């Protein structure tokens, strides 16, 4: 959609640079289309799915992400300042499956585009979840990005931080690993990054000894 509207997409360390117009586009696409599509598919599979955004019931209160020294200003790229999980608890207790678009509400009513992995981690911590599972389109964390066979099955937080600092983990994998670190710091017991394109990915990760992706533990 950004391309169709003539907007250039720029990422800094896996986060999208978001000016005011881009924030509006993100809200339109994430809330109005992608969220609706996921809800529809889940309902067709028999789930009682309900689509909401981080703005609903002030679920996700957000603040601006501070740019690192030397990096461009990230604009309306946000991070979670506070989670108000009451609406999720009400939906789950009623047998509904919440599908959450990662759009947050600023203290002055601003719309913030928040990385979905970071949102998932913040929600996992706020809800006291036992596990955080990130379904993605890569095998997991690789010791050598050029070698598909170098998948790391179990990654410690200390090693993860070293790999980010050393550039072994970069681009879009940074926020995924950061999300796992955030969740682990918040007492979420298991954090998994797995290839959601593989058939039965969840079962293979959770019910086999080795799994198919990377667990941060």
C-alpha positions as CSV (number, residue, x, y, z in Angstrom):
1,X,0.0,0.0,0.0
2,X,2.9,2.3,0.7
3,X,4.2,1.7,-2.8
4,X,0.8,2.3,-4.4
5,X,0.5,5.6,-2.6
6,X,4.0,6.7,-3.6
7,X,5.5,6.4,-0.2
8,X,9.1,5.1,0.4
9,X,9.5,2.4,3.1
10,X,12.5,2.8,5.3
11,X,13.5,0.4,8.1
12,X,16.0,1.1,10.9
13,X,17.1,-2.0,12.8
14,X,13.9,-3.7,11.9
15,X,11.6,-0.8,12.8
16,X,9.6,1.1,10.2
17,X,10.2,4.9,10.0
18,X,6.7,6.2,10.4
19,X,5.7,9.8,9.6
20,X,2.1,11.0,10.2
21,X,0.9,9.9,6.8
22,X,2.5,6.5,7.2
23,X,0.9,6.1,10.6
24,X,-2.5,6.7,9.0
25,X,-1.7,4.1,6.3
26,X,-0.5,1.6,8.9
27,X,-3.7,2.0,10.8
28,X,-5.8,1.6,7.7
29,X,-4.0,-1.5,6.5
30,X,-3.3,-3.2,9.8
31,X,-6.7,-2.5,11.4
32,X,-9.0,-2.2,8.4
33,X,-7.6,-5.0,6.2
34,X,-5.1,-7.4,7.6
35,X,-6.9,-7.7,11.0
36,X,-10.2,-8.3,9.2
37,X,-8.6,-11.0,6.9
38,X,-7.1,-12.9,9.9
39,X,-10.4,-12.7,11.8
40,X,-12.3,-14.0,8.8
41,X,-10.0,-16.9,8.3
42,X,-10.0,-17.8,12.0
43,X,-13.9,-17.8,12.0
44,X,-13.9,-20.0,8.9
45,X,-11.8,-22.5,10.9
46,X,-14.3,-22.5,13.7
47,X,-12.9,-20.0,16.1
48,X,-15.0,-17.2,17.6
49,X,-12.5,-14.5,16.5
50,X,-12.9,-10.8,17.3
51,X,-10.7,-8.1,15.8
52,X,-9.5,-5.2,17.9
53,X,-6.6,-2.7,17.9
54,X,-4.4,-1.5,20.6
55,X,-6.6,1.6,20.8
56,X,-9.7,-0.3,21.8
57,X,-10.4,0.0,25.6
58,X,-6.9,1.7,25.7
59,X,-5.4,-1.8,25.4
60,X,-2.0,-0.5,24.3
61,X,-0.8,2.9,25.6
62,X,2.2,3.9,23.5
63,X,5.1,6.3,23.5
64,X,7.6,7.3,20.8
65,X,10.6,5.1,20.2
66,X,13.7,7.1,20.9
67,X,16.2,7.1,17.9
68,X,19.7,5.8,18.6
69,X,22.5,8.3,18.2
70,X,23.2,8.8,14.5
71,X,19.9,7.2,13.3
72,X,17.0,9.1,11.6
73,X,14.0,10.1,13.7
74,X,11.5,7.2,13.7
75,X,8.5,9.5,13.8
76,X,5.3,7.8,15.0
77,X,7.0,4.4,15.5
78,X,6.0,3.6,19.0
79,X,6.7,1.2,21.8
80,X,4.4,-0.1,24.5
81,X,4.3,2.1,27.6
82,X,1.4,0.2,29.3
83,X,-0.9,-2.7,28.6
84,X,-4.5,-2.6,29.9
85,X,-5.5,-6.3,29.4
86,X,-9.0,-6.2,30.9
87,X,-10.7,-6.3,27.4
88,X,-8.7,-9.3,26.5
89,X,-9.5,-11.1,29.7
90,X,-13.2,-10.4,29.1
91,X,-13.1,-11.7,25.6
92,X,-11.2,-14.9,26.5
93,X,-13.5,-15.6,29.4
94,X,-16.4,-15.3,27.0
95,X,-14.8,-17.9,24.6
96,X,-13.6,-15.4,22.0
97,X,-10.2,-15.3,20.3
98,X,-8.8,-11.8,20.2
99,X,-6.9,-10.8,17.1
100,X,-4.9,-7.6,17.9
101,X,-3.6,-5.0,15.4
102,X,-0.4,-3.5,16.7
103,X,-1.6,0.1,16.7
104,X,-1.1,2.1,20.0
105,X,-2.7,5.1,21.5
106,X,-0.4,8.1,22.5
107,X,-1.1,10.2,25.6
108,X,-2.3,13.0,23.4
109,X,-4.3,10.8,21.1
110,X,-1.5,10.1,18.6
111,X,-1.6,7.0,16.5
112,X,1.6,4.9,17.0
113,X,2.7,2.1,14.7
114,X,4.3,-0.5,17.0
115,X,6.3,-3.6,16.0
116,X,4.0,-6.6,16.2
117,X,6.7,-8.8,17.9
118,X,7.2,-6.2,20.7
119,X,3.4,-6.0,21.1
120,X,3.1,-9.8,21.4
121,X,5.8,-9.9,24.1
122,X,4.3,-7.0,26.1
123,X,0.9,-8.8,26.0
124,X,2.5,-12.1,27.0
125,X,4.0,-10.5,30.1
126,X,0.8,-8.6,31.0
127,X,-1.3,-11.7,30.7
128,X,1.1,-13.9,32.6
129,X,1.4,-16.2,29.6
130,X,3.4,-19.5,29.9
131,X,4.8,-19.1,26.3
132,X,5.4,-16.6,23.6
133,X,5.4,-18.2,20.1
134,X,6.4,-16.0,17.1
135,X,5.4,-17.5,13.8
136,X,7.5,-16.1,11.0
137,X,8.8,-16.8,7.5
138,X,12.3,-17.9,8.5
139,X,13.7,-21.1,10.2
140,X,14.7,-19.2,13.3
141,X,18.0,-17.7,14.5
142,X,21.0,-18.9,12.5
143,X,24.6,-18.9,13.8
144,X,25.6,-18.1,10.3
145,X,23.0,-16.2,8.2
146,X,24.5,-17.7,5.0
147,X,24.2,-21.2,6.2
148,X,20.7,-22.7,6.5
149,X,22.0,-25.6,8.5
150,X,23.3,-23.4,11.3
151,X,19.9,-23.1,13.2
152,X,20.3,-22.5,16.9
153,X,17.8,-24.6,18.7
154,X,18.2,-23.1,22.1
155,X,19.5,-19.6,22.6
156,X,20.4,-18.0,25.9
157,X,19.5,-14.3,26.5
158,X,23.2,-13.5,27.0
159,X,24.2,-15.0,23.7
160,X,21.2,-13.4,22.0
161,X,22.4,-9.9,23.2
162,X,25.9,-10.6,22.0
163,X,24.7,-11.7,18.6
164,X,22.6,-8.5,18.2
165,X,25.6,-6.3,19.3
166,X,27.9,-8.2,16.9
167,X,25.6,-8.0,13.9
168,X,24.9,-11.7,13.7
169,X,21.3,-10.9,14.3
170,X,20.1,-8.0,12.3
171,X,17.3,-6.5,10.3
172,X,13.8,-7.9,11.0
173,X,15.2,-10.6,13.2
174,X,16.3,-8.0,15.8
175,X,12.7,-7.1,17.1
176,X,11.8,-10.8,17.2
177,X,14.7,-11.7,19.4
178,X,14.2,-8.5,21.4
179,X,10.6,-9.6,21.9
180,X,11.8,-12.9,23.3
181,X,14.2,-11.1,25.6
182,X,11.5,-8.8,26.9
183,X,9.2,-11.8,27.5
184,X,11.8,-13.8,29.3
185,X,12.6,-10.8,31.5
186,X,8.9,-10.6,32.3
187,X,8.9,-14.2,33.5
188,X,7.4,-15.8,30.4
189,X,8.8,-19.3,30.6
190,X,9.4,-20.3,27.0
191,X,9.9,-18.0,23.9
192,X,9.9,-19.6,20.5
193,X,10.7,-18.3,17.0
194,X,9.5,-20.8,14.4
195,X,8.8,-21.1,10.7
196,X,5.0,-20.8,10.4
197,X,5.1,-21.9,6.8
198,X,5.9,-25.4,7.8
199,X,2.9,-27.8,8.1
200,X,2.1,-28.5,11.8
201,X,4.8,-26.0,12.9
202,X,3.3,-25.5,16.4
203,X,3.0,-29.3,17.1
204,X,6.5,-30.0,15.8
205,X,8.0,-27.2,18.0
206,X,6.1,-28.0,21.2
207,X,5.7,-31.8,21.1
208,X,9.1,-32.9,19.9
209,X,12.4,-33.1,21.8
210,X,14.4,-30.8,19.5
211,X,11.7,-28.7,17.9
212,X,12.0,-26.9,14.5
213,X,12.9,-23.4,15.5
214,X,14.8,-21.3,18.1
215,X,13.8,-21.2,21.7
216,X,15.1,-18.4,23.8
217,X,15.6,-19.8,27.3
